[in-house]
Amino acid sequence: MSDGTGEDDVLTSEYDSDDSGYFIIDNQRLPNRLKSDYLPDGAEGSEEVDVDKWSKYYQEIRESEGFDINHYPGCCIMAPYHPFNAACQNLFDYSVAAINDFNQKEGTKYKLEKVEKANARLWGCGANHYITFQARDSVADALKTFQALVWWGKDGSGSDPFAAVVKFCRLKATAAT
């Protein structure tokens, strides 16, 4: 069941047994051939869908919760998560807000060092930003990697038509070896 943010959608990839012209990813029936309106940027005409590429893309979304996507198929209607320029000033500002929120909740004194990467997902009247950044603990002088989910869009309060809201900020889990 979805909570309306798209974060808990079930992601699957399989061929539709009723019609070989389609496959299923993210519980959506998608065509095996993409028409020009659905093609990634720069592609022309119609194109066979690389099911493996799309499966990897959706698997990375699921496994990293939208933070680590290495198989981006290109900007098109079928790709809900998009890489975002890490040098964007807004991402820096969102990251500062996120680390300040983390510091307040955890009683720590981290300071933002740099934004490493970010992805965005348009949703309703705004976008979720999945930001990976580094911050230094001013007490222990340790550099740590964080992940923050920041919403930018209509906040519903009426005071500011658009606002940035930190949904969460956490230390990035390290891969098991």
C-alpha positions as CSV (number, residue, x, y, z in Angstrom):
1,M,0.0,0.0,0.0
2,S,1.4,3.4,-0.9
3,D,1.7,6.3,1.5
4,G,1.3,8.8,-1.3
5,T,5.0,9.6,-1.6
6,G,6.0,6.8,-3.9
7,E,8.7,5.6,-1.5
8,D,7.1,2.3,-0.8
9,D,6.0,1.2,-4.2
10,V,6.7,-2.5,-5.0
11,L,9.3,-2.7,-7.7
12,T,9.3,-5.7,-10.0
13,S,10.3,-6.6,-13.5
14,E,8.7,-9.3,-15.5
15,Y,7.2,-9.9,-18.9
16,D,3.5,-9.6,-19.2
17,S,2.4,-13.1,-20.1
18,D,-0.8,-11.9,-21.8
19,D,1.0,-9.6,-24.3
20,S,4.6,-10.0,-25.3
21,G,4.6,-6.3,-26.4
22,Y,4.8,-5.2,-22.7
23,F,6.7,-5.8,-19.6
24,I,6.0,-5.0,-15.9
25,I,8.2,-2.7,-13.8
26,D,7.1,-0.9,-10.6
27,N,3.7,-2.5,-11.0
28,Q,3.2,-0.7,-14.3
29,R,2.6,-2.3,-17.7
30,L,5.2,-0.7,-20.0
31,P,5.7,-1.1,-23.7
32,N,8.7,-3.1,-25.1
33,R,9.1,-0.3,-27.7
34,L,9.2,3.3,-26.7
35,K,7.6,5.9,-29.0
36,S,9.3,9.3,-29.4
37,D,7.3,10.9,-26.6
38,Y,8.6,8.3,-24.1
39,L,12.3,8.1,-25.3
40,P,15.2,9.3,-23.2
41,D,16.7,12.6,-24.2
42,G,18.6,12.5,-27.5
43,A,16.9,9.3,-28.8
44,E,14.9,9.5,-32.0
45,G,12.2,7.4,-33.7
46,S,11.2,4.4,-31.7
47,E,13.5,2.2,-29.6
48,E,13.5,-1.3,-28.1
49,V,13.4,-1.2,-24.3
50,D,16.5,-2.6,-22.6
51,V,14.6,-4.5,-19.9
52,D,17.9,-5.3,-18.1
53,K,18.9,-1.6,-17.9
54,W,15.4,-0.6,-16.6
55,S,15.4,-3.5,-14.1
56,K,18.8,-2.4,-12.8
57,Y,17.6,1.2,-12.5
58,Y,14.5,0.2,-10.5
59,Q,16.5,-2.3,-8.4
60,E,19.0,0.5,-7.5
61,I,16.1,2.8,-6.5
62,R,14.7,0.1,-4.3
63,E,17.9,-1.0,-2.7
64,S,19.3,2.6,-2.1
65,E,15.9,4.2,-1.4
66,G,16.6,6.6,-4.3
67,F,20.1,7.7,-3.2
68,D,22.5,5.6,-5.3
69,I,21.4,5.2,-8.9
70,N,24.2,4.3,-11.3
71,H,22.1,2.9,-14.3
72,Y,20.1,6.0,-15.2
73,P,18.3,5.2,-18.5
74,G,17.9,8.9,-19.5
75,C,15.3,11.5,-18.8
76,C,11.9,10.2,-19.9
77,I,8.4,9.7,-18.6
78,M,9.3,6.1,-17.5
79,A,12.2,7.3,-15.2
80,P,10.8,8.9,-12.0
81,Y,14.2,9.5,-10.3
82,H,16.7,11.9,-12.0
83,P,20.2,12.8,-11.2
84,F,20.5,16.4,-10.0
85,N,23.6,18.7,-10.4
86,A,25.5,18.4,-7.0
87,A,26.9,21.9,-7.5
88,C,23.4,23.4,-7.3
89,Q,23.2,26.1,-4.6
90,N,19.8,24.8,-3.5
91,L,21.2,21.4,-2.7
92,F,23.9,23.0,-0.6
93,D,21.2,25.0,1.3
94,Y,19.1,21.9,1.7
95,S,22.1,19.9,3.0
96,V,22.9,22.7,5.6
97,A,19.3,22.6,6.8
98,A,19.5,18.7,7.0
99,I,22.7,18.6,9.0
100,N,21.5,21.4,11.3
101,D,18.3,19.3,11.9
102,F,20.5,16.2,12.5
103,N,22.7,18.2,15.0
104,Q,19.7,19.5,16.9
105,K,18.1,16.0,17.2
106,E,21.3,14.1,18.0
107,G,23.2,16.7,20.0
108,T,26.2,16.7,17.6
109,K,28.2,19.4,15.9
110,Y,28.6,18.4,12.3
111,K,29.4,21.0,9.6
112,L,28.7,20.5,5.9
113,E,31.8,19.9,3.8
114,K,30.5,19.1,0.4
115,V,27.5,17.7,-1.5
116,E,28.6,14.5,-3.3
117,K,25.5,13.7,-5.4
118,A,21.8,14.0,-5.5
119,N,18.7,12.6,-7.2
120,A,15.3,14.2,-7.5
121,R,11.8,12.8,-7.9
122,L,9.0,15.1,-8.9
123,W,5.9,14.5,-6.8
124,G,2.8,16.6,-6.9
125,C,3.6,20.3,-6.5
126,G,7.3,19.8,-5.7
127,A,10.1,17.3,-5.6
128,N,11.9,15.0,-3.2
129,H,15.6,15.5,-3.2
130,Y,17.8,12.5,-2.2
131,I,21.1,14.1,-1.2
132,T,24.3,12.4,-0.3
133,F,26.8,14.8,1.4
134,Q,29.9,14.8,3.7
135,A,30.0,16.6,7.0
136,R,32.8,17.0,9.5
137,D,32.3,16.5,13.3
138,S,33.9,19.6,14.8
139,V,34.6,17.8,18.1
140,A,36.1,14.5,16.8
141,D,37.3,16.0,13.5
142,A,35.8,13.0,11.7
143,L,34.4,13.2,8.2
144,K,31.2,11.2,7.7
145,T,28.8,10.6,4.8
146,F,25.2,11.5,5.3
147,Q,22.0,11.0,3.3
148,A,19.1,13.4,3.5
149,L,15.6,13.4,2.0
150,V,14.4,17.0,1.5
151,W,11.1,18.0,0.1
152,W,10.8,21.3,-1.8
153,G,7.4,22.4,-2.9
154,K,4.1,23.5,-1.6
155,D,4.0,23.0,2.1
156,G,0.3,23.6,2.7
157,S,0.8,26.2,5.4
158,G,-0.1,29.2,3.3
159,S,2.7,31.3,4.7
160,D,5.2,30.5,1.9
161,P,3.9,29.0,-1.3
162,F,7.1,26.9,-1.6
163,A,9.3,25.6,1.2
164,A,12.1,23.1,1.8
165,V,11.3,20.5,4.5
166,V,13.8,18.1,5.8
167,K,12.1,14.7,6.0
168,F,15.1,13.0,7.4
169,C,18.9,13.1,7.7
170,R,21.0,10.1,8.6
171,L,24.5,8.7,8.5
172,K,24.9,6.6,5.3
173,A,25.1,3.0,6.1
174,T,28.4,1.4,5.2
175,A,28.3,-1.6,2.9
176,A,28.9,-5.0,4.5
177,T,32.1,-6.6,3.5
